[in-house]
């Protein structure tokens, strides 16, 4: 039997867990779900986490 349930991206889950408590408290369940399951990120969530996002180009 094939498991057809969606699974969250472990790296995205870890990212959300690493956020400061005050930021996590502002994130809604719908925003977190969209982020973890790699759906389109709501603008409201992007505004809350933008300062914690590292651009791949910044790593070079």
N, C-alpha and C positions, 0 to 999 in steps of 0.2 A: 504494500500500500504506500503510495506516495504522499509525503507530507506537503500539503498545499498551503499551510498557514504561512502568513508573512512573518518574516523575522527581521528585527531591527538591526541596523548596521552597528556592530560592536564599537567601532571607533566613534560614531556619533553619540552612542549611549555614554561612552566614557567622557566625551567632550561635555555633554550636558551635566554629568555628575561632577565634573571638575570646576564648574562655574561657582562663583561665590554664592552663598546662601541667599543674599538679598536679590540677586539676579534670578536665581532659580524660582524664588517665590513669586516673581512677576510673570513667569512663563505659564501659559495655560496648557491644559492637557492636549487640546487640539494642536497647538503649536508644537509641543514636544513630539507628538505622534507624527506630524508631517515631517519634522526634521529627522527623526529616528528611522522612518521608513522611506527616506529619500524622495519625498513628494516635493512639490513646489513649496519653498519656504515662505510663509506669510511675511509680508512687509513688517508687521508688528513684531514678529520674532526677530527678524533681521536687525531692527532698531535696538532691541534689547541685548543682542549678543555681538554686535558689529565690532566692538573694541577688543573682543576676545578671538576674533577670526584672524588667522594668519594666512596671507596670500602666498601661494607657492613661489611666486617671484621674489617675495621677501626672504625666502630661505636660501636663495642663491647668492 
